[in-house]
């Protein structure tokens, strides 16, 4: 609903304008009135109307002075000047000030209302254009974030040509020139267990992490779909690099401290002396990150200290016959199955076996134990996901296959990696079904609440208990529409039903489907249906307009 403020020094005219128009039925709200510009100005600034109707000739501060002052403070406000015939010479000056329209007295209610509706259309068109521009900027920002993420993964997985790196970083407005580099990977998770329902605190922590590093001149920040977040640290020498590295870790820890119930795992790679060596930095940081499944949360693990974390799954006495297999905590494998990614399987298994130690792995009997233990751990989780024993490759009943697998260390490793891949795929297939159910819950929520003007993606995400960014991604993937596009489609479908099946006014229908401003409803209807509500009700097709 557009808000109006009236300024007129003649009491009779002012009262007549106020009482002769049914403001609300036309989608307007009369916020207040004043008898001259001097009284009106502070009230206008405080009440922030969309449209000011003002007489041109008034004591103390006339309409032109008021218009000039209002435009200075509130450039978007539209002003309609009321003027007598003798004052029409002021029209040119009024237009220079930025007055939207100029009406000659006496003004009847019909003429004023027609002018207000015309000005209202201008306001809604400008708002829609501004919204479109903002949406375009947002989409461009999201696109840039995605392009930067892709470039980061190229840097971390391929030996790129220096010329290509320079060109791509320039295109993305990224300054990555330095003498030394390192990579820090950050995984934030809900307290107690990573696969717990998404919390508002975790969303806030991730958002704060982006704010702290997103536009920082020293660090390059990247969102990573699997890992969480990644930082590219740059330094002119190795000492400066290490100092910046510690400062970054401190910033991350402060971010987590500000959000209760959020745990962290920070993995630091090995320094690189060129962009071509970033592959090494990323791989070593990724190895360090794999220990999040093996260690307690709230850890900072550095790649050059990984040796101190090895042999953590067996007793200090490495005599094979005395190895306490109870120390091989199945929760480590369970943690990975619950929240790991297929792309992490290889690194996880490699680091897990480093923890067991070469002496143990060289034992045929111990490898047999590992294979059986892994199989039953995977089977237990598969049953939790709703699958049976037939869904998991069982080699225990085929001695030939068992011998082939455990006959060598590489054979055992390959089998266990394949076993974990199977487990993650089964889990993800359940997640896909879960996402479908989640989307159906969200769609039901939209259907029940589309009439609320303030219904939002964040609100819907909270209903299904996932992060807004994650919800936005899966909603678009499942429906082929953004949340906003889907909401608009529902609203327009309901509006068309009401236009055809009731005699309600368009403004009432707009209110019924979630648009409190009738002009904005008309604008959105025409934008999406290629015709006005009136034409749709009359049966005029889009091609006839």
Residue pairs with C-beta under 8 A, 6 or more apart in sequence:
1 24
1 27
1 28
1 29
1 516
1 517
2 27
2 28
2 29
2 50
2 51
2 116
2 120
2 123
2 517
2 519
3 28
3 29
3 31
3 47
3 48
3 49
3 50
3 51
4 23
4 28
4 29
4 30
4 31
4 49
4 50
4 51
4 52
4 53
4 116
5 30
5 31
5 32
5 33
5 34
5 40
5 43
5 44
5 47
5 49
5 51
5 52
5 53
6 14
6 17
6 18
6 30
6 32
6 33
6 34
6 53
6 54
7 33
7 34
7 35
7 36
7 37
7 40
7 52
7 53
7 54
7 55
7 58
7 63
7 66
8 14
8 17
8 33
8 35
8 53
8 54
8 55
8 58
8 82
9 35
9 36
9 55
9 57
9 58
9 59
10 55
11 35
13 55
13 105
13 106
14 33
14 35
17 53
17 107
17 109
17 112
18 30
18 33
20 109
21 28
21 109
21 112
21 113
23 29
23 30
25 505
25 507
26 113
26 116
26 117
26 507
26 518
27 120
27 507
27 517
27 518
27 519
28 116
28 120
31 47
31 49
32 43
32 47
34 40
34 43
35 58
36 58
36 59
36 60
36 61
37 54
37 58
37 60
37 61
37 62
37 63
37 65
37 66
37 69
38 60
38 61
39 60
40 52
40 54
40 61
40 66
41 61
41 66
41 69
41 70
44 52
44 70
44 74
44 77
45 73
45 74
48 74
49 77
50 77
50 78
50 123
51 77
51 78
51 79
51 80
51 116
51 119
51 120
51 123
52 66
52 67
52 70
52 77
52 78
52 79
52 80
53 79
53 80
53 82
53 112
54 63
54 66
54 67
54 79
54 80
54 81
54 82
55 63
55 81
55 82
55 83
56 62
56 63
56 64
56 81
56 82
56 83
56 84
56 87
56 90
56 94
57 63
57 83
57 84
57 87
58 66
61 69
63 81
63 82
63 83
63 94
64 90
64 93
64 94
64 97
67 79
67 81
67 94
67 97
67 98
67 99
68 97
70 77
70 79
71 77
71 79
71 97
71 98
75 98
76 126
78 100
78 119
78 122
78 123
79 97
79 98
79 99
79 100
80 99
80 100
80 101
80 102
80 103
80 115
80 116
80 119
81 90
81 91
81 94
81 99
81 101
81 102
81 103
82 103
82 105
82 107
83 90
83 91
83 102
83 103
83 104
83 105
84 104
84 105
85 104
85 105
88 104
91 102
94 102
95 102
100 119
100 122
101 115
101 118
101 119
103 111
103 112
103 115
117 519
120 519
121 519
121 523
123 519
124 517
124 519
124 520
124 522
124 523
125 523
127 520
128 520
128 523
128 527
144 172
145 223
147 172
148 172
148 174
148 220
148 222
149 222
149 223
149 224
149 225
151 168
151 169
151 172
151 174
152 220
152 222
152 224
152 230
152 232
153 224
154 160
154 168
155 165
155 232
155 275
155 278
155 279
155 282
156 183
156 278
156 279
156 281
156 282
156 283
157 279
157 282
158 279
159 276
159 279
160 275
160 276
162 275
162 276
165 176
165 275
169 175
169 176
174 220
175 217
176 220
176 232
176 234
176 275
177 234
178 234
178 235
178 236
179 235
179 236
179 237
179 273
180 234
180 235
180 236
180 237
180 238
180 240
180 241
180 271
180 272
180 273
181 232
181 233
181 234
181 235
181 241
181 271
181 272
181 273
181 274
181 275
181 277
181 278
181 281
182 232
182 233
182 241
182 245
182 268
182 269
182 270
182 271
182 272
182 281
183 230
183 231
183 232
183 233
183 268
183 269
183 278
183 281
183 282
183 285
184 230
184 231
184 233
184 245
184 248
184 249
184 252
184 266
184 267
184 268
184 269
184 285
185 224
185 227
185 228
185 229
185 230
185 266
185 267
185 269
185 285
185 286
185 288
185 289
186 209
186 227
186 228
186 229
186 230
186 231
186 252
186 264
186 265
186 266
186 267
187 194
187 227
187 228
187 229
187 264
187 265
187 266
187 267
187 289
187 292
188 202
188 205
188 206
188 209
188 228
188 229
188 256
188 262
188 263
188 264
189 196
189 202
189 262
189 263
189 264
189 265
189 297
190 196
190 197
190 198
190 199
190 201
190 202
190 261
190 262
190 263
191 261
191 262
191 263
191 297
193 335
193 338
194 292
194 335
194 338
194 339
195 338
195 339
197 465
198 465
198 466
198 467
198 470
199 261
199 262
200 462
201 259
201 260
201 261
201 262
202 259
202 261
202 262
202 467
203 467
203 468
204 259
205 255
205 256
205 258
205 259
205 262
206 228
206 229
206 467
208 255
208 258
208 259
209 229
209 252
209 255
210 221
210 223
210 229
212 251
212 252
212 255
213 219
213 221
213 229
213 231
213 248
213 251
214 221
218 233
218 234
218 244
219 231
219 232
219 233
219 234
219 244
219 248
220 231
220 232
220 234
221 229
221 230
221 231
222 229
222 230
222 231
222 232
223 229
223 230
224 230
226 341
226 343
226 344
227 286
227 289
231 248
232 278
233 241
233 244
233 245
233 248
234 241
234 244
235 241
235 242
235 243
235 244
238 271
241 271
245 268
249 266
249 268
249 300
252 264
252 266
253 264
256 262
256 263
256 264
263 297
263 298
264 297
264 298
264 299
265 289
265 291
265 292
265 295
265 297
265 298
265 299
265 301
266 299
266 300
266 301
267 285
267 286
267 287
267 288
267 289
267 291
267 292
267 301
267 302
267 303
268 285
268 288
268 300
268 301
268 302
268 303
269 280
269 281
269 282
269 283
269 284
269 285
269 286
269 288
269 303
270 280
270 281
270 284
270 303
270 304
271 281
272 278
272 280
272 281
284 303
284 304
285 303
286 344
286 347
287 303
287 306
287 347
287 350
287 351
288 301
288 302
288 303
288 306
289 301
290 344
290 347
290 348
290 350
290 351
290 352
291 299
291 301
291 306
291 309
291 351
292 299
293 332
293 335
293 336
293 340
293 348
294 309
294 312
294 313
294 332
294 351
294 352
294 355
295 301
295 309
301 309
306 351
306 354
309 355
310 354
310 355
310 357
311 318
311 355
311 356
311 357
312 355
313 327
313 328
313 329
313 332
313 352
313 355
313 356
314 323
314 324
314 327
314 328
314 355
314 356
314 357
314 360
315 322
315 323
315 324
315 327
318 357
318 359
318 360
320 359
320 360
320 363
320 366
323 360
323 366
325 369
325 373
328 356
328 370
328 373
330 373
330 377
332 352
333 352
333 374
333 377
333 378
333 420
334 377
334 380
334 381
336 344
336 348
336 420
337 377
337 378
337 381
337 420
337 423
337 424
337 427
338 381
338 427
340 348
340 420
340 424
341 424
342 421
342 424
342 425
345 417
345 420
345 421
345 424
346 417
348 420
349 413
349 416
349 417
349 420
350 413
353 361
353 413
356 370
360 366
361 367
361 409
361 412
362 409
364 406
364 407
367 406
367 409
367 412
368 402
368 406
370 412
370 416
371 395
371 402
371 405
371 406
371 412
371 415
371 416
372 396
374 416
374 419
374 420
375 392
375 394
375 395
375 396
375 419
378 392
378 419
378 420
378 422
378 423
379 389
379 392
381 423
381 427
382 388
382 389
382 391
382 392
382 423
382 426
385 426
385 427
385 429
385 430
386 430
387 426
391 422
391 426
392 419
392 422
392 423
393 418
393 419
393 422
395 401
395 402
395 405
395 415
396 402
404 411
405 411
405 412
405 414
405 415
406 412
435 474
435 478
436 478
438 464
438 466
438 474
439 474
439 475
439 478
439 479
441 463
441 464
442 460
442 463
442 464
442 471
442 475
443 486
445 460
445 463
446 455
446 460
446 486
446 487
446 490
447 490
449 455
450 487
450 490
450 491
450 494
450 513
450 514
451 512
451 513
451 514
452 514
453 514
453 515
453 516
455 487
455 514
457 468
457 471
457 472
457 483
457 484
458 468
460 471
460 483
461 467
461 468
461 470
461 471
461 472
464 471
466 474
471 483
472 482
472 483
475 481
475 482
475 483
475 486
476 482
476 483
479 486
481 489
487 514
488 524
488 528
489 528
491 513
491 514
491 515
491 524
492 513
492 524
492 525
492 528
492 529
494 512
494 513
495 509
495 510
495 512
495 513
495 521
495 525
495 533
496 529
496 536
498 504
498 509
498 512
498 513
499 506
499 509
499 533
499 536
499 537
500 536
500 537
502 509
504 512
506 518
506 521
506 522
506 533
506 534
507 518
507 521
509 521
509 533
510 516
510 517
510 518
510 520
510 521
510 522
511 518
511 521
513 521
515 521
515 524
521 533
522 532
522 533
525 531
525 532
525 533
525 536
526 532
529 536
529 542
530 542
530 545
531 540
531 541
531 542
531 545
535 545
